[in-house]
Structures are given as structure tokens and as C-alpha cells.
Amino acid sequence: MWISSDYVVRTVTNHNNICNSCLYRYKRLSFGINAAAEIFQDIIRQTLLGIPQVLNISDDILIYGRTQEEHDMSLRKVLHVLKEKHLTINVSKCIFNKAEVKFFGYLFTKNGIYPDPHKVNAIIDLEEPKTPTEVRSFLGMVNYIGKFLPRLASYTKNLRELTFKNKEWVWNELHQKEFETIKQLINKADKITYFDPNNTDHKPLVHIFKNSTKTPSARIERLILKTQRYSFDIRHQKGSLNPADYLSRHPLEETEKDKTRSYLNFLISNNLPKKITEDEVRKETHTDPDLQTLTRAIRGNEELWKTNALKPFAHLKLELTVLKGIVLRGTRIIIPKSLQLRTIELAHRGHQGIVRTKQMIRSKVWFPNIDKITEKLIKSCVTCQAVDNAKHRDSICVRALPGTPFENIDVDFAGPFPNGKYIFIAVDEYSRFPIAEVVNSTSFESIGK
């Protein structure tokens, strides 16, 4: 499941030196986004706490069960608690009631756990490494699914030696043989069964921390108490020895056709308006007569470009493409007539005005007369008209010309100037004769002097 949330992270701090009865909380991540992922992970974990057969990694939630009833019970509890906490899920990204599911590089089925077939095929198609760093990354990827490969260490001895410090790089037949053998093992990798608690021997756990001459801090002491139930060894591993995901650093070669198709798929998913699905656009395109005629013309029926229905599209002939039943103009989706008003309404939900709405729409989609239709809809929007802050200037009041000089005089001040003084200005309306005098202030007393 994909989670989106209006759930606010609340960190509460008691400031006794300010107010003994007050509690304050941060409304922002005061130490930056460094810990955001861990905080989000912990919030989802705490939300699902107590529900059996549920685990999560960040916003990915996996619900499982030994029987259909057990699974459904956990699913109902998860949906109930998400609703209680005002957390929402994106249904289009959810997968329900499946006998198998891919999750973090593994394929979980009712019979056991398998390595992800996609990753397996990708590793099998890899070329041999060219540097010690590439060997280290390759071995790191193999070790990720090493639990499916019995006696893996015996097949990687020579490859591991290539990663040693100050070891001269020489790729020979032994390394090539091990490389090919590992790929064969991965291709034949078998499943592993699920953990059965009835088959454990409950061997007592060993305390790992011994008495120290130095008293640890309270925080470390609490950590020691928590870990005393377990037996483990702590070792430091340098970052240079931590192999990165080999497939992410060494992606498989794609043909130009594959790259083009991947890019067009991205455009469709990225440019679709919210609340309108890809299936809706495809369905309405299929029932739109003009777009169906346009589709046939794009696919080679040249005579159709001369029809009246395609006049708005004829000058765009070289920009048009059809992908998965959807027509594109360059990087923009051509919206069918039945969805055009809905698309504009979705873009105009913030009532940001004609210019910004048109900019938003034209960056993602297109259809004939897109500007005129958008302007017409927004000009009929009651909310926009009510808050329109356009400045309407009052008409200039023209007075009749005086009959004699100094019958009407216009006065004003200019300043203040750097020396703190002002200029008193008087203009006769009849003759336009100006009078200017330097004054100390704009008070009546100053002018009278």
C-alpha cells in the first residue's frame, strides 16, 4: 500500500524554565529532513502496532496470513486503524488478495520465498566486471540473495581476492568460471521456507556486555538493558567496503526503441491531471470520433488529414504520437472532448486566475481551442469574479476653466529634501503661472510666515 498522510509529527518538549504548566512542540523538523524517513517509518509502525500478520517498510505495508480468513481479518484491522488516524491510501497502487507478491527484492508465495525473477534475469544478463569496485558491487548484489545459494562462499573465493587492497587487477579464466558459475546458481536458485517457531530449540541467549570500569551515560545504559536479551557481535565496516546495488550502478543496456517507449510511458503517467486515470483517457479517446480519425491518420492513413475533422490537427502532424491508445502532442496529452471541461476545472480548483490556469494546463495537456475554452470557463466562475482585484480607475473630473487669473489656485508640497525643508508650490489654473517657496514644514504656521 502507498500511504499519503495529513498526520502531523508532534515532538513535545517541556520548557520548565518558561512555564511550569506549559508544553511546547516543534511544528517543523528542527534538525532538517535527515531524520524524516525514520520518523515516518516509526509513525506507520506505531499506527499498525498490535495488528497481527502486518509489517511495513516506510509507506509500503505488507499484510499476510496462513488462511484467507486470517488475512482478511488483518486487512480489515489495518484499514480501520488507517481511517481512525486519518491516513489515506492510493487504491491504484494497492494489490489485494494475491497468492504471491514482490516485496523488496523477494517474491513471497504460499509455498515459500523466492528471489525476484526480474533481479535474477538482470544478474544473468550482466557482463563481467571491469574493476575491483564493480566486482565488490556484484558480490554485494549476489549476497543479497545469498540465502538461496548453498555454499556460496566457496564459489566466490577468487572473485573476493580481486577486491583486496593492493591486489593487482588480473581477470583470468578462474574468475570468469566463478562468475559464470554464480550466475548458473542464481538461475537455479530454489525457494526457502517460512520460519516455523515450533522447530527452534530455544537456546538461551548470551549477555554481550560485561561490567565496565566507566559508568555509561543513561542513554547507553538503557540501550544495554534493551540488548541484553540478544547475542550478537558489533563490528565497524567502512563505507568503501559497503557494496552498492550492482544493478543500479550497472543498468542493462536499453535499445533506442525501449528508451523512447519508457519516456513516453513516463510522460503519460506524469502529465495526467489528478482525479483522471490513464484508463479513463484511453476509454474516452476510443469513443471520441475525431481522435479515432486522428489515430488512424497518425498510423498511416494520409487521406484523413484532408478531412474537416482533422483541420485543427493538420499543422501539428509531425508532433503527434499514439501510445497505448492515448494521443500525444509532443510531451502533452491530447484530452478527449468529454474530459476537457473536467480537466480545466481540476486545474482551476485553486482559483488562481486565467493566466496561471492556462500556463498549468498547457504545460501538461492540449486540445483544440484550449485557450478560448479555458478563458470562457474562468470568466463564468463566480468565485473568481467576486475576488477579482483588478483596479478600475475612476473617470477624470474635468472642471471648467476659470474666467480670470488667480480665481482658482492649486497648491501642493514637494519634499522633504535632504536638508529637511519642503517647497510650497501654487499654480494659477487660468494662466498656469507657478509660485514656489522654500518652507521649513508643511504646517499652516510655516506657510503663513
Number of C-alpha atoms within 10 A of each C-alpha: 18 14 17 12 12 9 12 9 15 12 12 11 11 13 13 10 6 9 10 9 8 10 12 12 12 11 11 12 14 10 8 8 11 10 11 13 12 11 15 17 16 15 17 20 18 10 16 19 13 10 15 17 15 19 16 15 14 17 17 15 18 15 20 21 16 9 9 10 10 14 17 16 15 18 21 11 16 20 14 12 15 18 12 10 12 12 16 16 16 10 11 9 9 12 10 11 12 9 10 14 17 15 14 10 15 17 17 20 16 15 12 14 19 20 25 17 15 12 16 18 13 12 20 16 12 17 11 14 17 11 13 20 17 18 21 24 22 24 22 18 18 22 15 13 18 17 16 20 18 12 10 15 11 9 18 17 13 17 21 15 15 20 19 12 8 7 10 11 13 11 15 9 9 11 21 15 14 17 23 14 14 20 19 12 16 22 15 12 18 16 17 14 12 12 9 7 8 7 7 8 7 8 6 9 11 11 13 14 11 6 6 7 6 6 9 11 9 9 8 11 11 11 11 15 10 10 13 14 13 12 12 12 6 6 6 5 8 7 8 9 12 11 17 18 16 20 15 9 11 14 10 13 10 10 9 9 9 11 12 12 13 12 12 20 13 12 17 21 11 12 15 18 19 10 10 13 13 15 12 13 20 18 14 18 23 16 13 16 14 15 22 16 16 23 22 15 18 19 10 9 12 10 9 18 20 11 10 11 15 17 13 12 18 17 10 11 14 11 13 19 20 17 13 11 17 23 24 20 18 16 19 23 25 23 24 24 17 13 14 17 15 14 19 21 15 15 20 22 9 10 15 13 16 17 11 13 22 19 12 13 21 15 12 17 22 20 18 13 9 15 17 10 14 22 17 11 14 20 13 10 14 10 11 17 13 8 9 10 8 7 6 6 6 6 6 6 6 6 6 6 10 14 10 11 13 15 11 13 15 12 12 11 16 13 13 13 9 7 8 10 15 18 19 20 15 17 17 18 18 15 11 13 12 13 12 14 11 14 17 15 17 17 9 8 9 12 13 7 6
